[in-house]
Amino acid sequence: MTPALNKPLPEIEALATGGVKFTPHAFHGQVVVLYFYPKDNTPGCTTEAMQFRDRHKDFVKAGAVVLGVSRDNMVSHEKFKQTLELPFELIADTEEKLCHMFGVVKNKIMYGKKVKGIERSTFLIDANGVLREEWRGIKVAGHVDEVLKAVKALKKDAA
């Protein structure tokens, strides 16, 4: 079941790099930016990860934790994280539990064949584990700044 805006996230558990376990309760008290991307080491995903990396200090300053999610395994994630020097963790959703929960698995056409892939999407979860905003089918350019603006607005509303 896809989480609804302004509703708490259902219980789920996912493993990330750095031995981090993601659950809605694990980050209680912190704003979470959960961004879903198709695949490690691909051009668009690399650009997006680098943009989140380059603005990471601003997200931390605004009280947010950034987590990337794809279907790649932990080994792939660790390499991707190390290569790009990412200061945030990546969730290995190899069983697609989070992907299906957030409804980001879509049919795509690649090289004339129908394949299941991840629709590039970002979700903003407030400090109480409530889904506040979602961006679906996004373009990489300018997206990270838009998310940061929403995080700052959320923080201002909570103050």
QUIRASUL-V351934 format. One record per helix or strand. SS is the DSSP state (helix for helix, strand for strand). FROM is the first residue (numbers start at 1). LEN is the number of residues. If there is no record, write none. Layout:
BEGIN
ss=SS from=FROM len=LEN
ss=SS from=FROM len=LEN
END
This chain:
BEGIN
ss=strand from=8 len=1
ss=strand from=14 len=3
ss=helix from=17 len=3
ss=strand from=21 len=2
ss=strand from=31 len=6
ss=helix from=43 len=12
ss=helix from=56 len=6
ss=strand from=64 len=7
ss=helix from=74 len=11
ss=strand from=89 len=4
ss=helix from=97 len=5
ss=strand from=105 len=6
ss=strand from=113 len=6
ss=strand from=121 len=5
ss=strand from=130 len=7
ss=helix from=143 len=16
END
